[in-house]
C-alpha cells in the first residue's frame, strides 16, 4: 500500500482518481488546493503525487517544485487539460515522472501510477542499500549487497590490514582492481604509494624493466638509471594485474622477489631491499595454466596466500539496481547534469541479461543510455541491443518457451556461449578480435566455447 496525494481544484476529478487508487489498495490524500497539499508533503512523505497543472493561486508546477525539496522525493504525475509540447517539456525538466492529458483513460492512469510506484520502490531500496553499504563497509566504488559480495567484503575487512600476499581471481570486468585499491586504502600502508601495472600490456623485456628498473647502459635506449615499480611502491602496495600473462622467466624473478624481498635492476649486480605488499589478479584459472605448464606452481602458492574470488555479475543479478543507480549518478556528476530516471521496464531488461562483460559492460551500457535518453529518462530503447532484446523476449520466456528443467548455471552458460559466437560472427570469424571486444583472453574465450 502506498501513500498517494491527489491534487485538483475540481472535486469530481479528485473523487474519480481517489476511487481508482483506493481500488488498487492505496492510502489516498485528496486535496482541492495546492497550498494545503504543499504544507502536508513533508509530514506525510507520499510515494506518488498526482497534480493538475492549472489551479487557482498555486498550481501543479508549484507542487512539483515543493516535492523536490522533501526527502525521499515522491514521483509526480502531472495532469492537464491544456496539453502542449512546451508544457510537457517544462514538466519533465522540473522532474515530473509522467504527464497525462485530460480526458485520460483509467487504464492509462493506473499504469502510470504502478510504474511510478515500481520506480520509487527500486530507487528507495537502492538509496537505503547504498547508504547501509557505505556505513558498514566503507569501501568506495565496490557496489553490491548480495551474499557473494558480502563474502568479499568480509574477506577484505579481515585481511586489509595485514601484509599477506593476495590473489584476486575473477572474469574481466568484475572489479578486481577496485578490490586491490580497497585492500590498500584500508591498510596501514594507505599513506604510501599504490602502484598498479597490467602485466599483459608490455612485452617481457619491457615489463621486467618496468617492475625492477634498470641501470644506465643495460640495453639500447637505457640512457640513465631507472627506478622500477617495486621501488616506487616502497612501504606501499604493488598490484600486478593479469599476472596470468607473465612469461615464465619473469615468473621466476617475481618468485625470487617474493621470497627474498629484494629486487635487482636489469643490468645491475647488487640487490636492493624493498618493503612492498604484493597483490595480484588473474582473469584465468592459474591452476589450469599450471596443469599445461604455463604457470609456476610455486609462484601460485606464493601469490595465493589468501585468494579472493570476484563473482561474475550474472551470479549476483540482485545487485544490478544498486549498480545502475551508482553509475547513473557517477556519470551525471562527471557531466554536471541532473541524473536521469530509469523506467522499470528498462531495469527489468538489465536484470534479465547475463552480462558477459560483467560490471564494466554494465557501466558502459549505462553511460550509453545516459547519453542517448530523452527527457532525462532511460527507456528500454536506450539500452544496448543485446540488453534491450531481453525486454522484447520477455513474453516468450513467460509463455514457457525456455528449457524448463535445465539448471540456471547451464542455461546462463549456454546464453553466454551464444553471445560469444555472435560476437565472433560480428567480427567476421576472428576470435582474436572477438576476445578483445568481449574483454577476455583467448584462453578464456576457448574455454567458454568448449563448455
Secondary structure, DSSP 4 states (H G I P E B T S, - for coil): --EEEEE-S-HHHHHHHHHHHHHTT-EEEEES-HHHHHHHHHHH--SEEEEES--SSS-HHHHHHHHTTSSSPPEEEEEESS--HHHHHHHHHTT-SEEEESSPPHHHHHHHHHHHHHHHHHHHHHHHHHHHHHHHH--TT----SHHHHHHHHHHHHHTTS---EEEE--TTS-HHHHHHHHHHTSTTTTS-EEEEETTSS-HHHHHHHHHEE-TTSSTT--S-EE-HHHHTTTSEEEEETGGG--HHHHHHHHHHHHHSEE--BT-SS-EE---EEEEEESS-HHHHHHTTSS-HHHHHHHTTEEEEPPPGGG-GGGHHHHHHHHHHHHHHHHTSPPPEE-HHHHHHHHTS--TTHHHHHHHHHHHHHHH-BTTEE-GGGS-HHHHHHHHTHHHHHTT-S-TTS-HHHHHHHHHHHHHHHHHHHTTT-HHHHHHHHT--HHHHHHHHH-
